[in-house]
């Protein structure tokens, strides 16, 4: 039970990060590789808000969400929009997003240096309790609840709102969506903002969970996020959720039963086996080639 809960806690962070990743890919068919940099930036911003500005973590998280949204707007305006009319816009945007991510990390290093930073010891209550014989901290419960609330809110936004209908229309056919009067540029930049805001919160929660923020923390989770969206099904929000939870559970059980050095091997090996059974991913639709 202890390992199951630990896997759910870390898996919920992976899922939140991956959902931000897959939102842009699923709606806009763009792979935003600056997303991991937003993940790292948000952790340092969160520590700055709590340690220097003296804010509580509950006040810091909404600000982190907004900061992530602003970074998403910058990414869309700088790395993707100027290249949207190029024949190779997909590849060009991917490369430019990598370059922008490098600039974000360079600014972090200029501001904070290469050293690891941590949240102050009293930034979150150390309350803990027992659930079915397993030790659970209040921080872990908060991380799980925040992740679930944000993922449910995004699901409802995409399914029920006018913005969500615009997202789904653009995902189906951007040209037809523009003809129908949908402001494609506005929906695009809003999608980037929401995606990066979710990634920012995921970064702050991850730093709180491990009590550590490093310049390379986004790179470390980038491959996991990509693996999650592939296993869940490219562009599938439910798939990113399930894939993130599966990855978290696989990692935790591997560390507990085999050893920490086997964590990535077991986790990615399990995801590879899933793809052998369902190449299109857990929630992906098999494409039919028309001749």
C-alpha positions in Angstrom: 0.0 0.0 0.0 2.9 2.4 0.8 4.4 1.9 -2.6 1.1 2.2 -4.3 0.4 5.6 -2.7 4.0 6.8 -3.4 3.5 5.8 -7.0 0.3 7.7 -7.3 1.8 10.8 -5.8 4.8 11.0 -8.2 2.7 9.7 -11.1 0.2 12.6 -10.7 3.1 15.0 -11.2 4.2 13.2 -14.3 0.7 13.1 -15.6 0.2 16.9 -15.0 3.5 17.6 -16.9 2.6 15.2 -19.7 -0.9 16.7 -20.1 0.6 20.1 -20.6 2.9 18.5 -23.2 0.2 16.7 -25.1 -2.3 19.6 -25.0 -0.2 21.5 -27.5 0.6 18.4 -29.6 -2.9 17.2 -29.7 -4.5 20.5 -30.6 -1.8 22.2 -32.7 0.3 19.2 -33.8 3.4 21.0 -32.5 6.0 19.5 -30.1 7.0 22.2 -27.7 10.4 21.2 -26.3 10.6 24.4 -24.3 8.0 22.8 -21.9 10.7 21.2 -19.7 12.4 24.6 -19.3 9.2 26.0 -18.0 9.1 23.1 -15.6 12.5 24.1 -14.2 11.9 27.9 -14.2 8.7 27.5 -12.2 10.5 25.6 -9.4 13.1 28.4 -9.0 10.3 31.0 -9.1 8.4 29.2 -6.5 11.4 29.0 -4.1 12.0 32.7 -4.8 8.5 33.6 -3.9 8.5 31.6 -0.7 12.0 32.3 0.5 12.6 35.9 -0.6 9.1 37.4 -1.0 7.9 35.6 2.1 4.7 34.3 0.5 3.0 31.1 1.6 3.1 28.2 -0.8 -0.7 28.6 -1.3 -0.2 32.2 -2.6 2.9 31.2 -4.6 1.1 28.5 -6.6 -1.4 30.8 -8.3 1.5 33.2 -9.2 3.5 30.2 -10.6 0.5 29.3 -12.7 0.3 32.8 -14.1 4.1 32.9 -14.7 3.9 29.7 -16.5 1.1 31.1 -18.7 3.2 34.1 -19.5 6.1 31.9 -20.5 3.7 29.9 -22.7 2.7 33.1 -24.5 6.4 34.0 -25.0 7.1 30.5 -26.4 4.2 30.7 -28.9 5.1 34.3 -30.0 8.8 33.8 -30.3 9.4 30.2 -31.1 6.3 29.1 -33.1 4.3 32.0 -34.6 7.0 33.5 -36.8 7.6 30.1 -38.3 4.0 29.0 -38.8 3.9 29.6 -42.6 7.1 27.7 -43.4 6.7 24.4 -45.2 8.7 22.8 -42.4 6.9 24.6 -39.6 6.7 21.5 -37.4 10.4 20.8 -37.4 11.4 24.5 -37.4 9.2 25.1 -34.3 10.7 22.1 -32.5 14.2 23.4 -33.1 13.4 27.0 -32.1 11.7 25.8 -29.0 14.9 23.9 -28.0 16.8 27.1 -28.5 14.4 29.1 -26.4 14.6 26.5 -23.7 18.4 26.9 -23.7 17.9 30.7 -23.2 15.5 30.2 -20.3 18.0 27.8 -18.6 20.9 30.2 -19.2 18.9 33.0 -17.6 18.3 30.8 -14.6 22.0 30.0 -14.3 22.8 33.7 -14.5 20.3 34.6 -11.8 20.8 31.6 -9.4 24.0 29.9 -10.4 24.5 26.2 -10.8 23.7 25.2 -7.2 20.7 23.3 -6.0 18.0 25.3 -4.3 15.4 24.2 -1.8 12.2 25.4 -0.3 12.5 26.7 3.3 12.0 24.0 5.9 8.8 25.6 7.2 7.2 26.4 3.8 4.8 23.5 4.2 3.4 21.8 7.4 5.2 18.5 8.1 1.9 16.9 9.2 1.6 13.1 8.4 -0.9 10.4 9.1 -1.5 6.7 8.4 -3.8 5.4 5.6 -4.4 1.7 5.5 -1.1 1.2 7.2 0.8 3.5 4.9 2.6 6.7 5.9 1.3 9.7 4.1 2.3 13.3 4.5 0.0 16.3 4.0 2.3 17.6 1.3 1.8 14.4 -0.7 -2.0 14.7 -0.4 -1.9 18.3 -1.4 0.2 17.4 -4.5 -2.3 14.7 -5.5 -5.3 16.9 -4.9 -3.9 19.9 -6.8 -2.9 17.7 -9.8 -6.3 16.0 -9.9 -8.2 19.3 -9.7 -6.1 20.9 -12.5 -6.5 17.8 -14.7 -10.2 17.6 -14.2 -10.5 21.4 -14.8 -8.6 21.0 -18.1 -10.8 18.1 -19.2 -14.0 20.1 -18.5 -12.5 23.1 -20.3 -11.7 21.1 -23.4 -15.1 19.3 -23.4 -17.6 21.9 -22.3 -16.3 25.5 -23.0 -16.3 27.6 -26.1 -12.5 27.7 -26.0 -12.5 23.9 -25.8 -14.7 23.6 -28.9 -12.3 25.9 -30.7 -9.4 23.7 -29.6 -11.1 20.6 -30.9 -12.1 22.3 -34.2 -8.5 23.4 -34.8 -7.2 19.9 -33.9 -9.6 18.5 -36.5 -8.9 21.0 -39.3 -7.3 24.4 -38.7 -8.3 25.8 -42.1 -12.0 24.8 -41.7 -11.9 26.3 -38.2 -10.7 29.6 -39.5 -13.4 29.6 -42.2 -16.0 29.0 -39.5 -14.9 32.2 -37.7 -12.7 30.7 -35.0 -9.8 33.0 -34.1 -7.1 30.4 -34.6 -4.2 32.6 -33.4 -6.0 33.4 -30.2 -6.9 29.8 -29.5 -3.3 28.8 -30.3 -1.7 31.3 -27.9 -4.2 30.4 -25.2 -3.4 26.7 -25.7 0.3 27.4 -25.2 -0.5 29.5 -22.1 -2.6 26.8 -20.5 -0.1 24.1 -21.4 2.8 26.0 -19.9 0.8 27.0 -16.8 0.2 23.3 -16.1 3.8 22.5 -16.6 4.8 25.3 -14.3 2.6 24.0 -11.5 4.0 20.5 -12.1 7.5 21.8 -11.7 6.8 23.5 -8.5 5.0 20.4 -7.1 7.9 18.3 -8.1 10.4 20.6 -6.4 8.2 20.5 -3.3 8.0 16.7 -3.4 11.8 16.2 -3.6 12.7 19.5 -1.9 15.2 20.3 -4.6 15.4 22.5 -7.7 18.1 22.1 -10.3 18.8 23.6 -13.6 18.6 20.2 -15.3 15.4 19.0 -13.6 13.3 19.7 -16.7 15.6 17.7 -19.0 15.4 14.8 -16.6 11.7 14.6 -16.8 11.4 15.5 -20.5 12.0 11.9 -21.8 9.4 10.7 -19.2 6.9 13.2 -20.5 7.5 12.2 -24.1 7.2 8.5 -23.2 4.0 9.1 -21.3 2.2 10.9 -24.2 3.4 8.2 -26.6 2.2 5.3 -24.4 -1.1 7.1 -23.6 -1.8 7.9 -27.2 -0.5 10.9 -29.1 -2.7 13.8 -28.3 -4.9 12.0 -25.8 -5.4 13.8 -22.5 -6.8 10.7 -20.7 -3.9 8.7 -22.1 -1.4 11.2 -20.6 -3.1 10.9 -17.2 -3.0 7.1 -17.2 0.5 6.9 -18.7 1.8 9.3 -16.0 0.3 7.2 -13.2 1.6 4.0 -14.7 5.1 5.5 -15.0 5.1 6.7 -11.4 3.9 3.3 -10.1 6.5 1.4 -12.2 9.3 3.6 -10.9 8.3 3.3 -7.3 7.8 -0.5 -7.4 11.1 -0.9 -9.2 13.0 1.1 -6.5 11.3 -0.7 -3.7 11.7 -4.3 -5.0 14.9 -4.2 -7.2 16.9 -1.1 -6.6 17.1 2.6 -7.6 19.6 1.8 -10.4 16.9 -0.2 -12.1 14.2 2.4 -11.9 14.3 3.8 -15.4 15.0 0.4 -17.0 11.9 -1.2 -15.4 9.7 1.9 -16.0 10.6 2.4 -19.7 10.7 -1.4 -20.3 7.1 -1.6 -19.1 6.1 1.3 -21.4 7.9 -0.4 -24.3 6.0 -3.6 -23.7 2.7 -1.7 -23.7 3.6 -0.2 -27.1 4.4 -3.7 -28.4 0.8 -4.7 -27.6 -0.8 -1.4 -28.6 1.4 0.5 -31.0 -1.1 3.4 -31.1 -1.0 3.8 -27.3 -3.5 3.0 -24.7 -6.0 5.6 -25.8 -4.8 6.3 -29.3 -6.9 5.4 -32.4 -5.3 3.2 -35.0 -4.9 5.1 -38.2 -6.2 3.6 -41.4 -4.1 4.3 -44.5 -6.1 5.2 -47.5 -4.9 4.3 -51.0 
